[in-house]
Amino acid sequence: MNKDHVKGEAEKLKGKANEVAGKVTGNKGQELKGDVQQGAGELRKKVGDAKDAAKRSSDERIDKDRE
């Protein structure tokens, strides 16, 4: 887990809060903002996944080269 995972999850939570607040108050703009924030959070988590995968691959190559 890296900072992109943490920040992505935080963005998703903020988005969910905005979405719920928008639904409760009938504010479609805030509801939409929440949906967008959730999508941005999910994207940020996927960036974190890609970084983790790249690091694992790099670490495996280094370990293999040492053998």
C-alpha positions in Angstrom: 0.0 0.0 0.0 1.3 3.4 -0.9 0.2 7.0 -0.6 -1.9 6.8 -3.7 -4.0 4.1 -2.2 -4.5 6.1 1.0 -5.3 9.4 -0.9 -7.6 7.5 -3.3 -9.6 6.0 -0.5 -9.9 9.4 1.2 -11.1 10.9 -2.0 -13.7 8.2 -2.4 -14.9 8.8 1.1 -15.2 12.5 0.6 -17.1 11.8 -2.6 -19.5 9.4 -0.9 -20.2 12.1 1.7 -20.9 14.7 -0.9 -23.1 12.3 -2.9 -25.2 11.4 0.2 -25.4 15.1 1.3 -26.5 16.0 -2.2 -29.2 13.3 -2.2 -30.5 14.4 1.2 -30.7 18.0 0.3 -31.8 17.5 -3.2 -28.7 19.3 -4.6 -27.9 17.5 -7.9 -24.7 19.5 -8.3 -23.3 18.3 -5.0 -24.5 14.7 -5.8 -22.7 14.9 -9.1 -19.5 16.3 -7.5 -19.6 13.3 -5.1 -19.8 10.9 -8.0 -16.9 12.6 -9.7 -14.8 12.5 -6.5 -15.5 8.8 -6.1 -14.3 8.2 -9.7 -11.2 10.2 -9.1 -10.5 8.3 -5.9 -10.8 5.0 -7.6 -8.5 6.1 -10.4 -5.9 7.2 -7.8 -6.1 3.8 -6.2 -5.5 2.2 -9.6 -2.4 4.4 -10.0 -1.2 3.1 -6.7 -1.8 -0.5 -7.9 0.2 0.1 -11.0 3.1 1.6 -9.0 3.0 -1.4 -6.6 3.1 -3.8 -9.5 6.0 -2.0 -11.2 7.9 -2.0 -7.9 7.3 -5.7 -7.4 8.4 -6.5 -10.9 11.5 -4.4 -10.5 12.3 -6.0 -7.1 11.9 -9.5 -8.6 14.3 -8.7 -11.5 16.9 -7.4 -9.0 16.5 -10.5 -6.9 16.8 -12.7 -10.0 19.9 -10.9 -11.2 21.6 -11.5 -7.9 21.2 -15.2 -8.1 
